[in-house]
Amino acid sequence: MVLCCTLFGKLRYSSSKVKSLIKLSSQASFSSSNQHAAQVMVRDALNSAMDEEMERDERVFLLGEEVAMYDGAYKVSRGLWKKYGDKRVIDTPITEIGFAGIAVGSAMAGLRPICEFMTFNFSMQAIDHIINSAAKAFYMSAGKVNVPMVFRGPNGAAAGVAAQHSQCFASWYANCPGLKVISPFSSEDCRGLLKSAIRDPDPVVFLENELLYGVAFEVSDEAMSKDFVLPIGKAKIEKAGKHITLVAHSKAVGTCLEAAKELSSSGIDCEVINLRTLRPLDEQTILESVMKTHHLVTVEQGWPQCGIGSEICARVIESAAFDYLDAPVVRVTGADVPMPYTKSLEPLAIPQPQDVVLTVKKVLNVQ
């Protein structure tokens, strides 16, 4: 797919832009749990996870731009500053390399910082600390230095903010040894995995999605417990199926579920896997599904070259599951272009449910 566009970038989001994005995200709703569960927005799930972990462990603190008095650009940290005060919820200057370095140093000194980026596009300003200071510290110190911290914030395609603010960094960070990389979909994912990430002894990159913040998912009573955590490195089968496996992470899981619903009317039964964690990758769940369905399509909003789908394809081909495939593995990805600013071009640059539907029918040779 080739798109011609004019790229337009902003140095930082304005408050009006943030409010419009929050309104946009709240118009959608997905559900992956039982009908008797409570409805919880993704931002509230993240908020409660941080609140409970800060209450549980006084070493946990939050820092980033506008996280304190403003309650966070997306209201994910709402109420935390009023509850925990200036020492544990810290507004920083607009200098990612500065406050990320402070966070890494504090983790090395025994604290457990949560370092929020207003968007992971801005984490490029701090990538030296994320990779060279945090990820490599344990190995290069021969196991003497732990860096127990979380880098979190919105990742992937947003709305109306052009190429500098709409990009998926999943494959960038998943490439680096020393990091754990989490890319949640639902409120349950966000709540259980963020709590696990905060408790983890190693640095974790936690990739949220801006357009999911205002989406409400059904969450069980068990998942709302203060003791609830999800294991890092374990995928979830969102929908069982027998004809083809769809593997995705973050917002693309919702795209797959919508496509699976449409394909069911044609008698095609899709199995949808929510990866949840990108490093370590739950290879076993993927391979077992492929050996059952004999077909695989990967779906992601990131670019095709060196993407998460590419890694999954390689692992399947290198495994015993390769002999079970009845058709080639196919990737559905974002277009290989920077994100257009023009509203009409945005949906053409990232996978839509219909793209997945057409790909599945092609793989299964169904008209």
N, C-alpha and C positions, 0 to 999 in steps of 0.2 A: 504494500500500500504506500503510495507516494502522496504527500500532502505539501502544498505550497502555502506558506503562511508568513505573516509578520509576527515576530516574537516581541512580546512586551513584558518587561519585568518590573517588579517593585522591590525597594529595599526592605520594607517590612509591611506586614498587613496593617491596614487601618481598622479601627474599631467597627466602622460600618460594614467593611468587607467581612470581618469575622462574624458579625451578627447575621448577615445575609447567608453565609455558609451554614451557620447553625440552624437557621430557619429551613434552608434547603434540605439538610440532612434529616431533619425531624419529620419530613414528609413521607419517608420510607419506613417500612417495618418488615423485619424478618423474624421467623420463629423456628427454633430447632429443639424445643423441649416439650414437655407435656402441657396440656391445655389448662391444668389447674394451677400452674406455677405463676408467680408474680411477674409483672412486667417491669423490667429495669433497663434504663437507658445505659448505653456503653459508658458515657461520661460519669454516670453515677456509680457504675460498677468499679471503674478505675479510682474514683474518689474514695469509695468505701474501703477499697483494698489498701490504699495509702494510709488512710485514717487508722485502720485497725493495726497496720504494721508499725506506724509511728507510736501508737498507744502501747503496743506490745514490747517495743524495743526503743529505748531512748536514744540509741545511737543513730537511728534513722532520721534523716532530715531531707528537705526538698529545697532545691535552688534552681533559679532560672529567671527568664524575663517575664515580669508581670504575674508571677505565681502567687504573690502574697496579697497585697492590698487590693489588687484588681481581681483576685480570685481566679487568675489564669485566663489566657486569651480565649480558651474554649470552656472555661468554667469547670475544668477537671479538678482544680485544687480549691474549689469553692468551700469556704468555711474553715480551711486548715490553718490559715494565719491567725484568725481570731481565736482558735482553740489552742494552738501551740506557740504562737508568738514569733518574734523576730529571729530568735536564735535557731529555730527549726524550720521555718518557712521564709526563705531569703530571696528578696528581689535583687536581681543582679543588673549591672550595666549591660548595654548591648555589645557584648564581646564574648562570643562563644568560646574562643580559644582561652580566654581568661577564666571564665567560671568553670569550664570543663577541666582545666588544669587544677583549679582549687579543689574541685570535687574528687579528682583522682588522688591528689595529695592527701586529702582528708580520709579517703578510703584506705590508703596505705598506712595511715596513722591510727586506724582502728574504728573509724566511723563507717556508716552505711548510707552514703548519699544517693538521692534520686535526682539526677541531672536532667531537667526538662529542656528540650529544644522546641521553640515555637513551631518549627517544622524541621524535619530531618534534612531538608535542603540546606538549612543553616548549619547543620552538623559538619558540613565540609570545611567550615572555618575552624573546627575543633578536631578534625580527623587525626591530626598528629598525636593528640593526647589519647584519643580513643584507641588507636592502633598501637602506636609506639610506647605510650606511657601505661595504658591500662591492659591491653590484650597481651602484650609480650612480657609483662613484669614477672609473672609467676615462673615462666620458663627460664628467662634470662637471669633470674635470681636463684636458680636451682631450687625452687620451691619455697624460698624463704619469705617472699613478698606476695601476699594475697591482695586483690583489689575488689572487695565486695561492694559493688555499686550497680546502679541501673541508669542507662541512658535511655530516656523515653520521650515520645512526642509523636505527632502525626507524620505519616509517611505515605507516599504514593500520590495518585492523581487527586487533586482538589477540584475546585470549580472557579473558572474565570480568573486564574492567577498566573497563567502562562508558564513557560518552560522553567523559569528559575524557581518556581514554587510547586510544580506538579511533576514529581519524579519518584520512582520507586528505587530505594537503595538496598533492597533486600539482598540482592546478589553481591553487592559491594561488601557488605559486612559479613555475609555468610561465607565469603571466601577466606576470611582471616582466622587462623588458629589462635586460640586463647579467648575468643568471644563465644558466648551463647547468644543466639539470635532468635527472638520470638516474634511471630506475626499473627496476632489473634484475630478472630472473626466476631464472635458473639460476646454478650455481656458476661456469660459464664467463663469463656476463655480469658477475657480481660481480668476478671476478678481473681480467678484461681491461679493464673499464670503470673500476674504481677506480684501477688503475695509470694509465690515461689521464687521469683526473680529477686525480690528484695532480700529474701533469706539466703540466697545462694552465695557461696564464698568467692565467686568469680564474677568478672564484669559481664553484664547482660545488656544487649541492645534490644529494646522493646519497641517494636514498630506498630504504632496504632494507625487508624485511618480516620482522617478528618471528617469524611462524609458519613461515617458510622457513629460519631459521637452522640448524635441526637436520635439514633435508632433504638427502639425498645425491643428487647428480646425477653422471652419467658425464662425465668431463672427459678430453679427449685429451692425449697427451704434448705436443703443440704448445702447448696452452693452459697447461700447467704450466711452460713455459719462462720464464725470467726476462725474456726479451725480448718476451714475448707482451703485446700491448695490443689493444684493440678501438677502432675509431673512434667518437668521440662524434658522434651525429646520424645513425647508420645502424641501421635496423631489421633484424630477422632473420625470415626465413620459417621458422617452426618446423615447419610441415607444409604441403606443397604440395597444392592442390586445385583443382577446376574449377567447383563449383556455387555457392559462397558464400564471402565473405571475412569472417573473424572477426579483429578487431583488439583487442589488449589490452596491458596492461603489468603488471609485478609478478606477484602471486599469481593474478590473473585470467587470466594466460596458461595456467596449469595448469587452471583451470576450463574454458577453451576447448578444451584438448587432450582433457580427459575427455569433454566434450560431443561433440567431433568423432569420438571413438572410438565413442561410442554411436550417433551419426547414421550412421556408416559401415555399420552393420548394416541401415539402412533404405535404403542405396544413395545416401546424400547425402555428397558429397565436399567437405569444408571445407578452405579454405586458412586457416591460423592465422598471424597476424603478431604477433611479439613486438616492441613498439615500442622497447624498451631505453632510448631517449632521448626525453624529452617536449619539451625545448627545447634545440637546434633539433629540430623534428619531421621525420621522414623522409617527407615528403609524396609523393615520387616512388614509393616502394615501395607505398604504399597505393593510389595512383591506378592504377598498372600492374596491381595485383591486381584492383581493381574493374572495370577495362576487360576483364579476362579472365573474371571470374566473373559480372559484372552484378548482384551483390547484395552488401550490406554490413551487418554487425551489429557494433557496438562494445560492448565489455564492460569494466567497471571497477567497483571497490569504492567509489569516491567517490560523492558526491551528484550528482543529475542536472543541477541548474541550474549553468550556466557550467562544466561539467566538461570533461575531455579528450575524451570522446565528442562533446560539442557542437562543439568546435573541429574535430574530424575531419569531422563532418557538414558544417559550413560550408565547409571547404576542398574537399570533394568536390563540393558543389553549385555552388561558384564556379569549378570547373575543367571541362575538356573531358570528364572522366570522368562528369559528370552525364548526358550524352546516352547513356551505356552502361547506366545503371541500368534494370532491369526491374521494380523495386519500390522503395518508399521506404526510406531508411536508417533503421534502428531501433537505439536505444540500450538496453543492459541495464546498469543501474546499481544502486548501493545505494539503499535506501529513503530518502525525503526526511525522515528523522528522525534525531535524535541516537542513537548506538548504545545499545540497551537493555543493562541489566546482567544481566537474566534469561537464563540459559543457553538456554532453549527458544526465546527470541525472537531471539537472535543470528543464527542461520542464515537467519531470515526478513528480516533487514535488509541482507544482502549477497547478491550473485548466487551461485546454485548451478548446477552443470552442467545440472540439469533445466530451469532457467529459460532457459538458452541453447538447449537442445534445442527447447523449445516455441516460442521466438522464431524460430529458424531455420525450423522447419516452417511457422510463420505467414507468414514472409516469402516462402517458396517455395511457399506455398499447398498444402502437403502434409498430409494427414490422419494 
